[in-house]
Each structure stands twice: as C-alpha cells, then as structure tokens.
C-alpha cells in the first residue's frame, strides 16, 4: 500500500501507555478495538511491507508515553526493514521536526524511485 513510512516522535504503543488509556476512548470510543491503532501491536501482528524511518528526541518530554522502545523491539523481532533514531538533545518541538525533515523527504524520495 505504501512505498515508505516515517514518523516524528510517534505515539508508538498507546494501548500500553497512560496517555493512550485516557485518549483512545476519547478519540475512538469507549468500546473500540484500539489495537488497530497501535503501531507496536500492528508490527507484532502483521509487520509492514514498507521500510520505516522513525525519529524521537532523547529529551522528549513525552518519551515515557511515546514508547519508542516498544516499537523498536517489535521491529527487531519482526526483522522489519527500519531505521529508528534517538536524536540526542532534541525534545518534542517544531525545531526537532524541522531539523530532520530533509532526512525524511530524502528517505521517501529514495524509496519512491527505488
């Protein structure tokens, strides 16, 4: 379906985070199957046909809620083609995104023309 997928500081495992337990019912309804909206669970269950690029800052104030490590572990178990980068000193800001946007655009362009 996709040639490539990338994300900046994604909420990687909301089903297993305090934030997700509060927000998923608000966004998707109290009785929903939230696993279909959890990247870590989807990676464990199905994997992904496209290469991934994920960036998260080491100083992200939401690091405990994002659960990047859980997704990285699921990626490794699946042997999924992916690059997960923990960017030293960056937080959850526009500066973080703007600092690495060119990398993401180049990643997608490379995959598009591969």
CORHU-V754833 format. One record per helix or strand of 2 or more residues. SS is the DSSP state (h for helix, s for strand). FROM is the first residue (numbers start at 1). TO is the last residue. If there is no record, write none. Layout:
SS_FROM_TO / SS_FROM_TO
This chain:
s_4_8 / h_14_16 / h_18_28 / h_34_37 / h_39_45 / s_51_57 / h_63_66 / h_68_78 / s_82_87 / h_94_112
